[in-house]
Amino acid sequence: NPSTTLDYALNNAGVVEFKVYDVTGAEVAVLAQGYQPAGEYSVTFNGSNLASGVYIAQLNVNGVVLTKSMMLIK
């Protein structure tokens, strides 16, 4: 199953960019973008059209960046 659900929570409202990149730095998916009020959120990443490998999920909220790596295995 090449899809997964990614959960995140915002303590304060803000401008959100949640993107996925491949190891070369190319953007492969935009999971969330725009203003969001404080609260809990879930987004689905579907990698069915991508090759197996390592991908980087990056959440940017008001300039604060959280980065995590993910392994896609088909």
C-alpha positions, 0 to 999 in steps of 0.5 A: 500500500503506497499511501499513508496518513500524516497527522499534525497539530497547530497550536496557533493559526498560521500559514501552512505549507506541507510538501513532500520532496524526493532525495534530489530536492524535487517537489513531488507532492503538496499535501497542504498549503494556505492559512489554517486555524489552530487544530488537528489535521490529517493529510494523505500522501499517495505515492503510487505514482512514485518510485520506491525510495526515500522521500522528505516530508516538510511542514512549514508553519509561519517560518518554523520548519519540521522535516521527516524522512519517509521510506516508500517501498513497493 
